[in-house]
Amino acid sequence: MGDLSQPHDHFFKAMLDDPAAAGALLRERLPPEVVALLSDEPPKLVEGSVIDAALQGSESDRLFSAKTREGEEVLIYCLMEHQSSPDPLMPLRLLGYMLRLYEQLAAARPGQRLTPIVPVVVYHGERPWTVPLSFSGMLRAEKAVLRHCVDFPYTLVDLGNIDDATLSRQKRLRLGLLALKYAMRAQEQTMAIEEIVRLSVDVPEMQEPVWLYIIETYRSVDAVQLDAVWRRHMPNYDLDSMSLAAKKWHAQWHSEGKAEGKAEGKAETLLRLLARRFGDVPVGTREQILVAQTDQLDQWLDALLDAKSIEDVFGQH
């Protein structure tokens, strides 16, 4: 997980790189009638991706090959949706991705019957999932017509609707899903990291991926908070054992955290002084102050000394 340009993608794949974690996801979330057919053999990862290049920042996928008890192959296509709200065209996108996979299978095994593909969507956005759970749910047609149309259901794993304690019985998977669940729930992140770090104690191979993922995606958690929780649960954790990439992010995040704390304090001071001198601060002005950098806040604080109106502070004439 050294390259964090796509943190959700890297973390999702790191979580499922372990066959036991991948197998747990399939057995715990696929429909019971499908699970009953699967053998005890763990699924095998099939390398590659069929996601559109333009969507690689908002989606991740993993393809697994599993065996049934009769020895037949079944492919399970897992698509991770990284957007904060569901895509109403998800069934259509799934159809496109599955078509690409079937075309690859047909080209690799000419003249043979195709291996079935079972689709799974993992969603960790904050807004509820309101998209139809089958392709036919997107179509406006009478039942007699629908019987002659392409259709398939997909399994939805909506992390927001699953209690933390029941995300998974498998330690690595539960840890990973918990970290993913709160990545887009800023108001709950400070509370969530306590349990995430606690679970990390028993999954040492996921400690660095979890640490890096929180750094990159948990906007409500600063470096001081994370370090305090980390050291409380793992007092003997050796930062020297981290990769060079993790050490770089650790130093950078601490620096940014201090700067953000300094800017936050100045923003609060400026808002308080503006309110005392000019009354209620407009919402737009408040938002402008809260996202400003330290240098800009210093300029506004200096301007406030001689300002006769709130507009004078911000150079609005």
C-alpha positions as CSV (number, residue, x, y, z in Angstrom):
1,M,0.0,0.0,0.0
2,G,2.9,2.4,-0.7
3,D,1.0,4.3,-3.4
4,L,-2.0,6.0,-1.8
5,S,-3.3,7.8,-4.9
6,Q,-6.3,5.4,-4.7
7,P,-6.5,4.5,-1.0
8,H,-9.9,2.7,-1.1
9,D,-8.8,0.5,-4.0
10,H,-5.5,-0.4,-2.4
11,F,-7.1,-1.2,1.0
12,F,-10.0,-3.2,-0.5
13,K,-7.5,-5.3,-2.4
14,A,-5.1,-5.7,0.6
15,M,-8.1,-6.9,2.7
16,L,-9.1,-9.6,0.1
17,D,-5.6,-10.7,-0.8
18,D,-5.9,-13.3,1.9
19,P,-7.9,-16.4,0.6
20,A,-9.4,-16.9,4.1
21,A,-10.8,-13.3,4.2
22,A,-12.0,-13.6,0.6
23,G,-13.7,-16.9,1.4
24,A,-15.3,-15.5,4.5
25,L,-16.8,-12.6,2.5
26,L,-18.3,-15.0,0.0
27,R,-19.7,-17.5,2.6
28,E,-21.1,-14.8,4.8
29,R,-22.6,-12.6,2.2
30,L,-23.6,-14.7,-0.9
31,P,-27.1,-16.1,-1.0
32,P,-27.5,-19.3,1.1
33,E,-28.4,-21.4,-1.9
34,V,-25.1,-20.4,-3.6
35,V,-23.0,-21.0,-0.4
36,A,-24.5,-24.4,0.0
37,L,-23.1,-25.4,-3.4
38,L,-19.5,-24.2,-2.7
39,S,-16.8,-26.6,-1.6
40,D,-14.6,-26.0,1.4
41,E,-11.7,-25.1,-0.8
42,P,-10.8,-21.3,-0.5
43,P,-11.4,-19.2,-3.6
44,K,-8.5,-18.3,-5.8
45,L,-7.9,-14.7,-6.9
46,V,-8.0,-14.1,-10.7
47,E,-5.7,-11.2,-11.5
48,G,-6.9,-8.3,-13.6
49,S,-9.7,-5.7,-13.6
50,V,-12.5,-4.8,-16.0
51,I,-13.3,-1.4,-14.5
52,D,-13.5,1.6,-16.9
53,A,-10.3,3.7,-16.6
54,A,-12.4,6.8,-15.8
55,L,-14.0,5.1,-12.8
56,Q,-10.9,3.6,-11.3
57,G,-10.8,6.3,-8.6
58,S,-14.4,5.4,-7.4
59,E,-14.5,1.7,-7.9
60,S,-12.4,-1.4,-7.2
61,D,-12.9,-5.0,-8.3
62,R,-11.7,-8.5,-7.5
63,L,-12.5,-11.7,-9.4
64,F,-12.4,-15.0,-7.6
65,S,-12.6,-18.6,-8.8
66,A,-14.4,-21.0,-6.5
67,K,-15.3,-24.7,-6.8
68,T,-18.6,-26.3,-6.2
69,R,-19.0,-29.6,-4.3
70,E,-19.4,-31.3,-7.7
71,G,-16.0,-29.8,-8.9
72,E,-17.5,-27.2,-11.2
73,E,-16.0,-23.7,-11.4
74,V,-17.9,-20.6,-10.4
75,L,-16.6,-17.0,-10.7
76,I,-17.5,-14.4,-8.1
77,Y,-17.1,-10.8,-9.3
78,C,-16.8,-8.4,-6.3
79,L,-17.2,-4.7,-7.1
80,M,-16.4,-2.1,-4.4
81,E,-18.3,1.2,-4.8
82,H,-16.3,4.0,-3.2
83,Q,-18.7,6.9,-3.8
84,S,-20.6,8.5,-0.9
85,S,-23.9,7.9,-2.6
86,P,-25.1,4.9,-4.7
87,D,-24.9,5.1,-8.5
88,P,-28.4,4.6,-10.0
89,L,-26.8,2.9,-13.0
90,M,-25.0,0.2,-11.0
91,P,-26.9,-2.7,-12.5
92,L,-26.1,-1.5,-16.0
93,R,-22.4,-1.1,-15.1
94,L,-22.4,-4.6,-13.7
95,L,-23.8,-5.9,-16.9
96,G,-21.0,-4.2,-18.8
97,Y,-18.3,-5.6,-16.6
98,M,-19.7,-9.1,-16.7
99,L,-20.0,-8.9,-20.4
100,R,-16.3,-8.1,-20.6
101,L,-15.5,-11.1,-18.4
102,Y,-17.7,-13.4,-20.5
103,E,-16.0,-12.2,-23.7
104,Q,-12.6,-12.9,-22.1
105,L,-13.8,-16.4,-21.1
106,A,-15.2,-17.1,-24.6
107,A,-11.9,-16.0,-26.2
108,A,-9.8,-18.1,-23.8
109,R,-12.0,-21.2,-24.2
110,P,-13.5,-21.3,-27.7
111,G,-16.3,-23.7,-28.2
112,Q,-16.8,-24.4,-24.5
113,R,-19.7,-23.4,-22.3
114,L,-19.0,-20.3,-20.2
115,T,-18.3,-20.3,-16.5
116,P,-21.1,-18.6,-14.5
117,I,-20.3,-15.3,-12.9
118,V,-22.0,-14.3,-9.6
119,P,-21.9,-10.5,-9.0
120,V,-21.4,-8.9,-5.5
121,V,-21.4,-5.2,-4.8
122,V,-19.7,-3.9,-1.6
123,Y,-20.9,-0.3,-0.7
124,H,-19.5,1.9,2.1
125,G,-21.1,5.2,1.2
126,E,-23.0,7.2,3.8
127,R,-26.3,7.5,2.0
128,P,-28.7,4.6,1.9
129,W,-28.7,2.2,-1.1
130,T,-31.8,2.9,-3.2
131,V,-30.8,1.2,-6.4
132,P,-32.7,-1.9,-7.7
133,L,-31.0,-5.2,-6.8
134,S,-31.5,-6.7,-10.2
135,F,-31.0,-5.5,-13.8
136,S,-34.8,-5.8,-14.5
137,G,-35.4,-3.3,-11.7
138,M,-34.0,-0.6,-14.0
139,L,-36.4,-1.5,-16.8
140,R,-39.8,0.1,-17.4
141,A,-41.8,-2.8,-18.9
142,E,-44.7,-5.1,-18.2
143,K,-44.0,-8.6,-16.8
144,A,-44.7,-10.3,-20.1
145,V,-42.0,-8.2,-21.7
146,L,-39.5,-8.6,-18.9
147,R,-39.5,-12.4,-19.3
148,H,-37.8,-11.9,-22.6
149,C,-35.2,-9.3,-21.3
150,V,-31.7,-9.8,-19.9
151,D,-31.9,-10.0,-16.1
152,F,-29.8,-11.0,-13.2
153,P,-29.7,-10.2,-9.4
154,Y,-26.6,-9.1,-7.5
155,T,-25.7,-9.4,-3.9
156,L,-25.4,-6.1,-2.1
157,V,-23.1,-5.8,1.0
158,D,-24.1,-2.3,2.3
159,L,-21.7,-1.8,5.3
160,G,-23.8,1.0,6.7
161,N,-26.7,-1.4,7.3
162,I,-24.5,-4.0,9.1
163,D,-23.8,-3.8,12.8
164,D,-20.1,-3.4,13.6
165,A,-20.1,-6.7,15.6
166,T,-21.6,-8.7,12.8
167,L,-19.5,-7.4,9.9
168,S,-17.7,-10.7,9.8
169,R,-16.6,-13.6,12.0
170,Q,-13.2,-13.6,10.3
171,K,-10.8,-11.2,12.0
172,R,-9.0,-9.8,9.0
173,L,-12.3,-9.3,7.1
174,R,-14.0,-7.7,10.1
175,L,-11.1,-5.3,10.6
176,G,-11.1,-4.4,6.9
177,L,-14.8,-3.9,6.6
178,L,-14.9,-1.8,9.7
179,A,-12.2,0.5,8.4
180,L,-14.0,0.8,5.1
181,K,-17.4,1.4,6.8
182,Y,-16.3,4.6,8.6
183,A,-14.1,6.1,5.9
184,M,-17.1,8.1,4.6
185,R,-18.7,8.7,8.0
186,A,-16.7,11.7,9.3
187,Q,-18.8,12.3,12.4
188,E,-18.2,8.8,13.7
189,Q,-14.6,8.4,12.8
190,T,-13.1,9.4,16.2
191,M,-15.2,6.8,17.9
192,A,-14.5,4.1,15.3
193,I,-10.7,4.2,15.4
194,E,-10.7,2.9,18.9
195,E,-12.3,-0.4,17.8
196,I,-10.4,-0.5,14.5
197,V,-7.0,-0.2,16.2
198,R,-8.1,-2.7,18.9
199,L,-8.9,-5.3,16.2
200,S,-5.6,-4.5,14.5
201,V,-3.7,-6.0,17.5
202,D,-4.7,-9.5,16.4
203,V,-4.1,-9.0,12.7
204,P,-0.5,-7.8,12.5
205,E,-0.2,-8.1,8.7
206,M,-3.0,-5.5,8.3
207,Q,-1.6,-3.0,10.8
208,E,0.3,-0.9,8.3
209,P,-2.5,-1.0,5.6
210,V,-5.0,0.1,8.3
211,W,-2.7,2.8,9.5
212,L,-2.1,4.2,6.1
213,Y,-5.8,4.0,5.1
214,I,-6.9,6.0,8.2
215,I,-4.2,8.6,7.5
216,E,-5.5,9.1,3.9
217,T,-9.3,8.8,4.3
218,Y,-10.3,9.7,7.9
219,R,-10.7,13.4,7.7
220,S,-12.0,13.8,11.3
221,V,-9.0,12.1,12.8
222,D,-5.7,13.9,13.3
223,A,-2.2,12.5,13.7
224,V,-2.1,13.1,17.5
225,Q,-5.4,11.2,18.0
226,L,-4.3,8.2,15.9
227,D,-0.9,7.9,17.5
228,A,-2.5,8.1,21.0
229,V,-5.0,5.3,20.2
230,W,-2.4,3.3,18.4
231,R,0.1,3.4,21.3
232,R,-2.6,2.7,23.9
233,H,-3.5,-0.6,22.2
234,M,0.0,-1.4,20.9
235,P,2.5,0.3,23.3
236,N,5.4,-1.8,21.9
237,Y,4.6,-1.1,18.2
238,D,7.9,-0.1,16.5
239,L,7.5,2.6,14.0
240,D,10.9,1.6,12.6
241,S,9.4,-1.6,11.3
242,M,7.1,0.4,9.0
243,S,7.9,0.7,5.3
244,L,9.6,3.8,4.0
245,A,6.2,4.9,2.5
246,A,4.5,4.6,5.9
247,K,7.3,6.5,7.6
248,K,7.0,9.3,5.1
249,W,3.3,9.6,5.6
250,H,3.7,9.5,9.3
251,A,6.1,12.5,9.3
252,Q,4.0,14.4,6.8
253,W,0.7,13.8,8.6
254,H,2.2,15.0,11.9
255,S,3.4,18.1,10.2
256,E,0.0,18.7,8.5
257,G,-1.8,17.9,11.8
258,K,0.1,20.6,13.7
259,A,-0.5,23.1,10.9
260,E,-4.2,22.3,10.8
261,G,-4.5,22.6,14.6
262,K,-2.8,26.0,14.4
263,A,-5.1,27.2,11.6
264,E,-8.1,25.9,13.4
265,G,-7.3,27.9,16.5
266,K,-6.8,31.1,14.4
267,A,-10.0,30.5,12.6
268,E,-11.9,30.2,15.8
269,T,-10.3,33.4,17.1
270,L,-11.1,35.3,13.9
271,L,-14.8,34.2,14.0
272,R,-15.1,35.2,17.7
273,L,-13.6,38.7,17.1
274,L,-15.8,39.2,14.0
275,A,-18.9,38.3,15.9
276,R,-18.0,40.7,18.8
277,R,-17.4,43.6,16.5
278,F,-19.9,43.2,13.7
279,G,-22.5,40.7,15.0
280,D,-23.5,37.5,13.2
281,V,-21.0,36.2,10.7
282,P,-22.6,35.2,7.3
283,V,-22.5,31.5,6.6
284,G,-20.5,32.0,3.4
285,T,-17.9,34.0,5.3
286,R,-17.7,31.4,8.1
287,E,-17.1,28.6,5.6
288,Q,-14.4,30.7,3.9
289,I,-12.6,31.2,7.2
290,L,-12.8,27.5,8.2
291,V,-11.0,26.3,5.1
292,A,-8.4,29.0,5.0
293,Q,-4.7,28.5,5.4
294,T,-2.7,30.0,8.3
295,D,-1.1,32.8,6.2
296,Q,-4.5,33.9,4.9
297,L,-6.0,33.9,8.4
298,D,-3.1,36.1,9.6
299,Q,-3.9,38.6,6.9
300,W,-7.5,38.8,7.9
301,L,-6.7,39.1,11.6
302,D,-4.4,42.1,10.8
303,A,-7.0,43.7,8.6
304,L,-9.6,43.3,11.4
305,L,-7.6,45.8,13.6
306,D,-8.6,48.8,11.4
307,A,-11.7,47.4,9.6
308,K,-14.9,49.4,9.9
309,S,-17.0,46.6,8.5
310,I,-16.8,42.9,7.9
311,E,-16.4,43.6,4.2
312,D,-13.2,45.6,5.0
313,V,-11.6,42.5,6.6
314,F,-11.9,40.5,3.4
315,G,-11.2,43.3,0.9
316,Q,-14.8,43.4,-0.3
317,H,-15.8,46.9,-1.3
